[in-house]
Amino acid sequence: MKIKLLMAGLLGFVSATTFAQKGELKTAQTEYEKYESLRGTPLAKASLTTAKESIDKAAANEKTATLPQTYALKGAIYSTYANLDTVAATSLPLFTTAEEALKKAKELDTKGENKQIIETANLNLAQYQLTKGVAEYGSGKYDLAYKSFDYYRTILPEDTNAIYYTGLSAANSKNYPAAISNYNKLLTTKFSKVQTIYLDLSSVYLLSADTANALKIVSDGVAKYPSNSELRKREIEISLQTGKEKEVLDKIQAALAADPKNKTLYYYAGLTYSQTAEAIIKEQAKAKDAATKAKLQATKVENYSKAADMYKKALEIDPNYFEANLNLGYVIINPAIDEYNAANKLPANKQKEYDAAIAKAKAQFELAKPYLQKAKDLNPKSIDALTNLRTYYLGVKDDANAAKLKAEIDAIK
């Protein structure tokens, strides 16, 4: 009888101990839920402290240590502490403990009984890596930031910010394949800055020496967002680099046929012609014989003339179009600069030719002045507008006004 009573006593003690440890689990759960509801208030910290004390006791007892609930709660509580700790040396061990506990919780929770607490812990881990990634990115540690943001992205694969940060840090760390993958993913979402992504993605393709995809992606962007000036400019730039200026001009002309009152399209056509002229300057520098140089010069002037016609059409629609005034003044003054420089290279015994060349250059300078002045009036703080107008005054030998503009430019810089 005594043995039976002793056995009954022992069984009762074991049951009580197990119940006590499960009580710690219940306390941990209750206090953590209370912390979540009180988050941001003075009472929240006390609940979190109690939750940690209880989960540590439950995790130390062999009866409850390996329960899915124990691992899930430990992951949630420790990941919360990791996010509250701003010191990397002490927060990282908390994060690692939480990560390991959460991994076990996912393995053991086959019935999904702890799904909600596991999701909370997951989000805590994501937040930790996001915060860590932001700090690393701000310090210029782009390769580390990429890893942190990518961790964040794996937890929240459809979060557009997660995808964007991962792509951005990958691009800055020169991990171009990862940047391309993430930016392409963003294009399939409703990301608020998707127009910028077309531009950024084209840049990454260019850095990867993939001009074909760079042109394709920026052209896709132009097709979807035809009024985006940066995308238009990029398409023109890449088209010129790849010898496809005719294709981009054809696109603009087709768009103008459907929308003949679109000042921006005339501006882009002018920009294409003027950039084609600019590209010829590089060829002129390489040319060795006078005949080739003369031919290139004629082609350059022809493109500047075509550009001027397009800019003028834009100004017919909107006389106060700053960019069109600025660029029109530039393409008119550029041949004047060539005439002026050529005149100053003539030998001293060519006075008559010199006078004629200077007179021709001055006449060309005067044609540019109204547009150069208008651009400055429209945007008095534009360095480009001030510089172009100063070039005019230098060309007509008005040193006083040139000096005045130089002072304005220096003041802005």
C-alpha positions, 0 to 999 in steps of 0.5 A, a space after each residue: 500500500 505504501 508503494 502504491 501511495 508513493 508511486 501515486 505521489 511521484 506521478 502526481 509530481 511529474 504531472 505537476 511539473 509538466 503542467 508547470 512548464 506548460 504554464 510557462 509556455 502559456 505565460 510566454 504566449 499571453 505576455 507576448 500577445 499583451 506586448 504586441 497589443 501594448 507596443 509603443 507604450 511604457 507597459 509593453 516592456 514589462 510584458 516582453 520581459 516576462 515573456 522572455 523569462 517564461 520562454 527561457 524556462 520552457 526552453 530549458 525543460 526537457 518536457 517542453 523544450 522541443 515543442 513547436 510552440 516553444 520554438 515558435 514563441 522563442 523565435 518571435 520573442 528573441 527576434 523582437 529583442 533583436 529589433 529593439 537592440 540597436 547595437 549590432 554586437 548584441 543584437 546579432 546573437 539575438 537574431 541568430 537565436 531567433 532564426 534557429 528557433 524559427 527554423 525548428 518551429 517550421 520543421 515541427 509545426 506540421 499541423 500549422 497550429 503555430 502559424 500566426 506566431 511563426 509569421 510574426 517571427 518571420 516579419 521580425 526577422 525581415 524587419 531586422 534585415 531591412 534595418 541592417 541593410 539600410 545601415 550597410 547601404 548608408 555606409 557604402 557597404 553595398 555587397 553586405 546590404 544586398 545580402 541583408 535586403 535579399 534576406 528581407 526579400 525572401 521572406 516578403 517576395 512580393 513586397 515591391 520595396 524589398 525587391 527594389 532595395 535588393 536590386 538597387 544594392 545589387 547594382 551598386 555592388 556590381 552584382 549585375 545579374 542579381 540587379 537585372 533579375 530584381 528590376 525585371 521582377 519589379 516591372 511586373 508589379 505595380 511599383 510606384 516608381 516603375 518608370 524609374 526602373 525602366 531607366 535604371 534597368 537600362 543602365 544596368 544592362 549598359 554596365 553589363 555591356 548588353 546594349 541590345 537589352 538596354 535599348 529594348 527595355 528603355 524602348 518598352 518604357 517609352 512605349 508605356 510612358 511616352 511623356 517621360 523625358 528621361 526615358 526618351 533621352 536614354 532611348 535616343 542616346 542608346 540608339 545613337 551608340 548602336 547606330 540606330 538613330 534612324 529607327 528612333 527618328 522613325 518612331 518620333 515621326 510616327 508619333 508626330 503623325 498621330 499627335 502633330 501638336 506635341 511640342 515634346 516630340 518635336 523637341 525629341 526629334 531636335 535632340 536626336 539630330 543635335 546628338 547625331 551632330 555631336 557624335 560627328 565631332 568625335 569622328 572629326 577628331 580622328 579624321 586625318 585628311 582635309 577632305 574627310 574633315 570637310 565632309 564631316 563638318 558639312 554633315 554636322 552642320 546639316 544635322 544642327 540645321 535639322 535640329 534647329 527646324 525641330 526646335 523651332 516647331 516646338 517653340 511655335 507651339 510653346 514659345 516659353 519651352 525652356 529646353 527648346 530655347 536652350 537647345 535651339 540657341 546652342 545648335 545655332 551658335 555651334 557653327 558660329 563657334 567653328 567659324 570663329 575658331 577657323 578664322 583665328 587659325 588663319 595666318 596674319 597675311 590673310 586679313 581679308 579672309 579673316 575679316 570675312 570669316 569673323 563677320 560670318 561668325 558674328 552674323 551666326 552668333 546674332 541669330 542665336 542670341 534671342 534664344 540664348 537670352 530667352 533661355 536665361 530669362 526663363 531659367 536665370 539659375 541654369 548654368 547651361 543657359 548662362 554659359 551659352 549666353 556667355 559664349 555668345 558675348 565672347 564670340 562678339 567680343 563683348 567682354 563686359 557682359 561676358 564677365 558679368 555672366 561669368 560672375 553669375 555662373 561662379 555665384 551659382 556654383 
